[in-house]
Amino acid sequence: MRCSLQSILEYNKAISSCAKSTEWQAALQLFADLDLKGFQATVVTYNSAINACAQAANWRSAMLLLKNLDGTGLQANIISYSTAITSCEKAGQWQVAVVLLEDLKLKRLQLNIIAFNAVITACAKGEEWQHSLSLLGAVQEANLTGSVVTYNACISASARGNQWQLALLWLTELREGADMADIITFNSVLAAFDGSGQWERAMDLLGVIAADRLEATVITYNVAISSCAGSGQWHAALWILSGMGKHFGLECNVITCTSAVNACAEAGEWQQALVTFDLMLQLRIQPNVFTYNAVISACETAAEWERAITLLVQLRATRQAGDIITFSTLISACGKSGAWAEAWHLFCTLPTWRLEPNIITFNSMMDAFGKGGEWKRALSLLEERLEGKSYGVDVIGFNAAISACEEAAKWEEALELLKNLQEADALQADVISFNAAISSCEKSGRWQEALGVFWEAQLEGVQTNEVTSNALVNACKAGHWLQGLELLEAAVVTYVAC
């Protein structure tokens, strides 16, 4: 192909063709062949090569071409910069995109909305909503009119920055202007609502989309269901799911169903989560690991560990590998039911699946030992973690160990653990730590030690609660009721004052 090219115009056309098919290596090879053929690259040649790199998100090569263009005596134009900025946008290099825009201003080239849109989109991908806000102001200062693409990019940036109010404001501005908001606009605003607890606004926005006669996509409903899931609104999530095919003629996908299952899980509706999961199988939609994690989480909430294990078997049958979230949730499900042996088996098989336990996995296992009365195993595992394993131990892990000792009335071990926690770097005992230690003393009839732990909590400024007061009174019941009454009064006064 290269040998048949007989002019710079033919080379430009060939390089441009490579850009359309994202064959940036071929485009750069053609560009390099120019010297061998004795052809002089033009600005159009450079722009085509930069565009080929941009389409493949190869921002480094695009930047190198732009730099070489400036060194040839040719004048880079707005297309050169806009295309280079696009390469940075596709690669998520928002800082470089901002620098290029500033360079454009210094060279006094005529700015266009395409360059601004690319920089704003790059900032959106980098979750830099503040930059997007300032760039929208710069668009107006440059006497340019923001397009729907401009506003979509700003709204997307707001969504990534959890700034749903800004996203809604820009949607309102766009709908009141000459440009019409498109479905991408609404999807971006729905994404801003997702994770912000604004599920009711998301439902209202679905009504606005219908009123504006826009064609909602599967993404539209997926994000709306996800918004409901984040707020535990499983009824609303399932209403959207059921209406997609019936009223809107859309087929749900694995993301749709996973979000619906997750909505049920978040609301503690484990049976409804299983029903939704079964519906997914009936529709011949292949669940992924995220789906299985969601339905296993629903079973974990209800301590339905046997069902959770069955789901793990199903997952393996699909030749998918569970991740550390899968196993951590399963261990927690077993722990809540007192099935510590099953939890321990899962924990020990992690290396078989090439998984490394994290702090959540460890805490779940510690809790399983505690609920199963296996305080010695809990202390042994804690000691192993404290020897310097990668994920270490946090307050929750210590509290689980103290609680394990509490359940077994091992007050001396509980107090020793509390002491170790207080002396640990970057960790601070909380009210749960002290309550478990006091309760362990109460169960062993060690009322004086219980009082000592209580006053330690006071000295450390820990806000005690009703659990603390009850444990103290119970510790002092056997012949020491007066001290218990006085302490209860002091605890209540402290609690109310805080």
C-alpha positions in Angstrom: 0.0 0.0 0.0 2.8 2.4 0.9 4.6 1.9 -2.4 1.5 2.9 -4.4 1.2 6.3 -2.7 2.5 8.9 -5.1 1.6 12.3 -3.5 1.3 14.0 -0.2 -2.5 14.2 -0.8 -2.6 10.4 -1.1 -0.6 10.0 2.1 -2.9 12.4 3.9 -5.9 10.4 2.7 -4.3 7.1 3.8 -3.4 8.4 7.2 -6.9 9.7 7.7 -8.3 6.3 6.8 -6.0 4.7 9.5 -7.5 7.2 12.0 -11.1 6.0 11.2 -10.1 2.4 11.8 -8.0 3.3 14.9 -4.9 1.8 13.3 -2.5 4.4 14.8 0.6 2.2 14.3 -0.1 2.1 10.5 -0.7 5.8 10.5 2.6 6.6 12.2 4.4 4.2 9.8 3.0 6.0 6.8 4.0 9.3 8.4 7.6 8.0 8.9 7.7 6.9 5.2 7.2 10.5 4.0 10.9 11.3 4.3 11.9 8.2 2.3 9.6 9.3 -0.5 10.8 12.8 -0.3 7.4 14.3 0.6 7.0 17.2 3.0 4.4 16.8 5.6 1.7 19.5 5.8 -0.4 20.6 8.7 -3.1 18.4 7.4 -0.7 15.4 7.5 0.1 16.1 11.1 -3.5 16.6 12.1 -4.4 13.3 10.5 -1.7 11.5 12.3 -2.6 13.2 15.6 -6.2 12.2 15.0 -5.2 8.5 14.5 -3.4 8.6 17.8 -6.3 10.4 19.5 -8.8 7.7 18.3 -6.7 5.1 20.0 -6.2 7.2 23.2 -2.4 7.3 22.4 -1.9 10.7 23.9 1.9 10.5 24.2 2.3 10.0 20.4 -0.2 12.7 19.8 1.7 15.2 22.0 5.0 14.3 20.3 3.5 14.9 16.9 2.2 18.3 18.1 5.6 19.2 19.5 7.3 18.2 16.2 4.8 20.2 14.2 5.8 23.4 16.1 9.4 22.7 15.3 9.0 22.3 11.6 8.1 25.9 10.9 4.5 25.0 10.2 1.8 26.6 12.2 -0.3 24.3 14.4 -4.0 25.3 14.1 -7.0 24.9 16.2 -7.6 21.5 14.7 -4.2 20.3 15.8 -4.8 21.4 19.3 -8.4 20.2 19.5 -7.4 16.8 18.3 -4.4 16.5 20.7 -6.8 17.6 23.5 -9.2 14.8 22.5 -6.4 12.3 22.8 -5.8 13.4 26.3 -9.5 13.3 27.0 -9.8 9.7 25.8 -6.7 8.7 27.9 -8.0 10.5 31.1 -5.1 13.0 31.0 -7.1 16.0 32.2 -4.1 17.9 33.5 -2.4 17.8 30.1 -5.6 18.8 28.4 -5.9 21.9 30.6 -2.3 22.8 29.8 -3.0 22.5 26.0 -6.0 24.7 26.3 -3.9 27.4 28.1 -1.3 27.0 25.3 -4.0 27.7 22.8 -4.9 30.9 24.5 -1.2 32.0 24.6 -0.9 31.4 20.9 -4.0 33.5 20.4 -5.6 30.8 18.2 -9.3 31.0 17.6 -10.9 28.9 20.3 -13.8 26.6 19.4 -16.3 24.8 21.4 -14.8 21.4 20.4 -11.6 22.1 22.3 -13.5 23.2 25.4 -15.8 20.2 25.2 -12.8 17.8 25.1 -11.1 19.5 28.1 -14.4 19.5 30.1 -14.9 15.8 29.3 -11.3 15.1 30.3 -11.9 16.8 33.6 -15.1 14.9 34.1 -13.3 11.6 33.7 -10.8 12.8 36.3 -13.6 13.7 38.6 -12.5 17.4 38.5 -15.9 19.0 38.6 -14.5 22.3 39.9 -12.4 22.6 36.7 -15.5 21.8 34.6 -17.3 24.7 36.4 -14.6 27.2 35.7 -14.2 26.0 32.1 -17.9 26.5 31.5 -17.4 30.1 32.6 -14.4 30.3 30.2 -16.7 29.2 27.4 -18.9 32.2 28.0 -15.9 34.6 28.4 -14.7 33.4 24.9 -18.1 34.4 23.5 -18.8 30.8 22.6 -22.2 29.1 23.0 -22.1 25.9 25.0 -23.7 23.0 23.1 -25.5 20.0 24.5 -22.2 18.2 24.5 -20.7 20.9 26.7 -23.4 20.7 29.2 -23.4 16.9 29.1 -19.7 16.9 29.9 -20.3 19.3 32.8 -23.1 17.2 34.2 -21.0 14.1 33.9 -18.2 15.8 35.8 -20.8 16.8 38.5 -22.0 13.2 38.7 -18.5 11.9 39.2 -18.0 14.5 42.0 -21.4 13.6 43.7 -22.6 17.2 42.9 -26.2 16.3 42.0 -27.4 19.9 42.7 -25.0 21.3 40.0 -26.0 18.5 37.6 -29.7 19.4 38.1 -28.9 23.2 37.7 -27.2 22.6 34.4 -30.0 20.4 33.1 -32.4 23.2 33.9 -30.2 25.7 32.1 -30.0 23.5 29.1 -33.7 22.8 28.9 -34.5 26.6 29.2 -32.0 27.4 26.4 -32.1 26.9 22.7 -30.6 23.5 22.8 -32.6 20.5 23.7 -31.4 18.1 26.4 -30.8 14.6 25.0 -31.0 11.2 26.7 -27.3 11.4 27.4 -28.0 14.5 29.5 -30.7 12.8 31.5 -28.6 9.7 32.0 -25.8 11.8 33.4 -28.2 13.6 35.8 -29.6 10.2 36.9 -26.0 9.1 37.5 -25.5 12.1 39.7 -28.6 11.1 41.7 -27.3 7.6 42.0 -25.2 7.3 45.2 -26.6 10.5 46.6 -29.8 9.1 48.1 -31.9 11.0 45.5 -34.0 8.1 44.4 -37.2 10.1 44.4 -35.7 12.7 42.1 -34.5 9.9 39.8 -38.1 8.6 39.6 -39.4 12.1 38.9 -36.8 12.5 36.1 -38.1 9.3 34.4 -41.4 11.1 34.2 -39.7 14.2 32.7 -38.0 12.0 30.1 -41.4 10.6 29.1 -42.9 14.1 29.0 -40.1 15.3 26.7 -40.7 12.4 24.4 -37.2 11.2 24.6 -36.4 7.6 24.0 -35.0 6.1 27.2 -32.3 3.5 26.9 -31.4 0.5 29.0 -28.7 2.7 30.6 -31.5 5.1 31.7 -33.3 2.5 33.6 -30.2 0.8 34.9 -29.0 4.0 36.6 -32.5 4.7 38.0 -32.7 1.2 39.5 -29.2 1.6 40.9 -30.3 4.9 42.5 -33.2 3.0 44.1 -30.9 0.2 45.2 -28.6 2.7 47.0 -31.5 3.9 49.1 -33.0 0.4 49.8 -36.1 1.2 47.7 -36.6 -2.3 46.4 -40.3 -1.7 45.5 -39.4 1.1 43.2 -36.5 -0.8 41.7 -38.7 -3.8 40.9 -41.4 -1.5 39.5 -38.9 -0.1 37.0 -37.6 -3.6 36.2 -41.1 -5.0 35.5 -42.1 -2.0 33.4 -39.0 -2.0 31.1 -40.3 -4.8 28.8 -44.0 -4.3 29.4 -44.3 -0.6 28.9 -41.1 0.6 27.3 -40.2 -2.4 25.0 -36.7 -2.7 26.4 -34.9 -5.9 27.3 -33.1 -5.8 30.7 -29.5 -6.9 30.9 -27.2 -8.3 33.6 -26.6 -4.8 35.0 -30.4 -4.2 35.3 -31.0 -7.4 37.1 -28.0 -7.1 39.4 -29.0 -3.6 40.4 -32.5 -4.9 41.2 -31.1 -7.8 43.3 -28.9 -5.3 45.1 -31.9 -3.1 45.9 -33.6 -6.1 47.6 -30.3 -7.0 49.4 -29.9 -3.4 50.7 -33.4 -3.5 52.1 -32.9 -6.8 53.8 -35.4 -8.5 51.5 -33.4 -11.7 50.9 -36.3 -13.8 49.7 -37.3 -11.1 47.1 -33.6 -11.0 46.0 -33.7 -14.7 45.3 -37.0 -14.4 43.4 -35.4 -11.6 41.3 -32.3 -13.8 40.8 -34.4 -16.7 39.6 -36.3 -14.4 37.2 -33.0 -13.4 35.8 -32.2 -17.1 35.1 -35.6 -17.6 33.5 -34.9 -14.7 31.1 -31.7 -16.5 30.2 -29.5 -13.6 31.4 -26.2 -15.0 32.6 -25.5 -13.6 36.1 -21.9 -12.3 36.7 -19.9 -12.3 39.9 -21.4 -8.9 40.9 -24.9 -10.5 40.7 -23.9 -13.5 42.8 -22.2 -11.2 45.3 -25.5 -9.2 45.6 -27.7 -12.2 46.2 -25.2 -13.8 48.6 -25.1 -10.5 50.5 -28.9 -10.7 50.8 -28.6 -14.1 52.3 -25.8 -12.9 54.6 -28.1 -10.2 56.0 -30.6 -12.9 56.9 -27.9 -15.3 58.2 -29.0 -17.8 55.5 -25.6 -19.3 55.1 -26.7 -22.6 53.6 -28.4 -20.8 50.7 -25.3 -18.6 50.3 -23.1 -21.7 50.0 -25.5 -23.1 47.4 -25.1 -19.9 45.4 -21.3 -20.4 45.6 -21.7 -23.8 44.1 -23.9 -22.4 41.3 -21.2 -19.7 40.6 -18.5 -22.3 40.3 -20.7 -24.3 37.9 -20.7 -21.3 35.6 -16.9 -21.5 35.5 -16.7 -18.0 37.0 -14.3 -17.4 39.9 -15.7 -15.7 42.9 -13.7 -12.7 44.2 -12.7 -11.7 47.7 -16.0 -10.0 48.2 -17.8 -13.3 47.5 -15.8 -15.2 50.1 -15.9 -12.4 52.7 -19.7 -12.2 52.5 -20.0 -16.0 52.7 -17.8 -16.1 55.8 -19.9 -13.4 57.4 -23.1 -15.3 56.5 -21.7 -18.4 58.2 -20.5 -16.4 61.2 -23.9 -14.9 61.8 -25.4 -18.4 62.1 -22.7 -19.6 64.4 -21.3 -21.9 61.6 -17.7 -21.0 62.4 -16.3 -24.3 61.0 -17.8 -23.6 57.6 -16.5 -20.1 57.7 -13.0 -21.3 58.7 -13.1 -23.8 55.8 -13.9 -21.0 53.4 -11.1 -18.8 54.9 -8.6 -21.6 54.6 -9.5 -22.3 50.9 -8.8 -18.8 49.8 -5.2 -19.6 48.6 -6.7 -22.4 46.4 -8.7 -19.7 44.6 -5.6 -17.4 44.4 -7.3 -14.9 46.7 -5.6 -12.8 49.4 -7.8 -12.1 52.5 -8.3 -8.4 53.2 -9.3 -6.6 56.4 -13.0 -7.3 55.8 -12.4 -11.0 55.3 -10.3 -11.1 58.6 -13.0 -9.2 60.6 -15.7 -11.5 59.3 -13.7 -14.6 60.3 -13.0 -13.1 63.8 -16.7 -12.4 64.2 -17.5 -16.0 63.2 -15.1 -17.3 65.8 -16.7 -15.0 68.4 -20.2 -16.1 67.7 -19.2 -19.7 67.6 -17.5 -19.5 71.1 -14.1 -20.1 69.6 -12.2 -17.5 71.5 -8.9 -19.3 71.4 -9.0 -19.5 67.6 -9.9 -15.8 67.5 -6.9 -14.9 69.6 -4.6 -17.1 67.6 -5.8 -15.5 64.3 -5.4 -12.0 65.8 -1.9 -12.8 66.9 -1.0 -14.1 63.4 -2.3 -10.8 61.9 -0.4 -8.7 64.4 2.9 -10.3 63.2 2.9 -8.0 60.2 0.7 -9.5 57.5 -0.2 -7.2 54.7 -3.6 -6.0 55.7 -3.0 -5.7 59.4 -5.8 -5.3 62.0 -8.2 -2.5 62.7 -10.5 -1.6 65.6 -13.3 -3.8 64.3 -10.9 -6.8 64.4 -9.8 -6.0 68.0 -13.5 -5.6 69.0 -14.4 -8.9 67.5 -11.6 -10.6 69.6 -12.7 -8.8 72.8 -16.3 -9.9 72.1 -15.1 -13.5 71.6 -13.6 -13.3 75.0 -16.7 -11.7 76.4 -18.9 -14.5 75.2 -16.6 -17.0 76.9 -16.3 -14.9 80.1 -12.6 -14.6 79.7 -12.2 -11.2 81.3 -8.4 -11.3 81.7 -7.9 -11.9 78.0 -10.5 -9.3 77.1 -8.7 -6.7 79.3 -5.3 -7.6 77.8 -6.7 -7.1 74.3 -8.2 -3.7 75.3 -4.8 -2.7 76.6 -3.1 -3.8 73.3 -5.7 -1.9 71.4 -5.0 1.3 73.4 -1.3 0.9 72.9 -1.6 0.2 69.1 -0.4 2.8 66.7 -3.0 4.6 64.6 -5.9 2.8 66.4 -8.2 4.0 69.1 -10.6 2.0 71.3 -14.2 3.0 70.9 -17.4 2.5 72.9 -17.8 -1.0 71.5 -14.3 -2.0 72.7 -15.0 -0.8 76.2 -18.5 -2.2 76.4 -17.3 -5.7 75.4 -14.5 -5.5 78.0 -16.9 -4.3 80.7 -19.4 -7.1 79.8 -16.6 -9.7 80.0 -15.9 -8.5 83.5 -19.6 -8.6 84.4 -20.0 -12.2 83.2 -17.1 -13.2 85.5 -18.4 -11.2 88.5 -15.4 -8.8 88.4 -17.2 -5.7 89.3 -14.1 -3.7 90.4 -12.4 -4.4 87.0 -15.6 -3.4 85.2 -15.6 -0.1 87.1 -11.9 0.4 86.2 -12.7 -0.1 82.5 -15.6 2.4 82.7 -13.4 5.1 84.2 -10.7 4.5 81.5 -13.4 5.1 78.9 -14.3 8.4 80.7 -10.7 9.5 80.8 -10.2 8.8 77.1 -13.3 10.8 76.3 -15.3 7.9 74.9 -19.1 8.6 74.9 -20.7 5.7 76.8 -24.2 4.5 76.1 -27.1 2.4 77.5 -25.2 -0.8 76.9 -22.4 0.5 79.1 -24.8 1.4 81.9 -26.5 -2.0 81.8 -23.3 -3.9 82.0 -22.1 -1.8 84.9 -25.3 -2.3 86.9 -25.2 -6.0 86.2 -21.6 -6.2 87.3 -22.5 -4.5 90.6 -25.7 -6.4 91.4 -24.1 -9.1 93.6 -23.7 -7.1 96.8 -22.5 -3.9 95.2 -25.8 -2.4 94.0 -25.2 1.0 95.5 -22.0 1.5 93.5 -23.8 0.4 90.4 -26.7 2.8 91.0 -24.3 5.7 91.6 -22.3 4.8 88.4 -25.5 4.5 86.4 -26.6 8.0 87.5 -23.1 9.3 86.5 -23.2 7.5 83.2 -26.7 8.8 82.3 -25.7 12.4 83.2 -22.6 12.1 81.0 -24.6 10.6 78.2 -27.3 13.4 78.3 -24.7 16.1 78.6 -22.9 14.9 75.4 
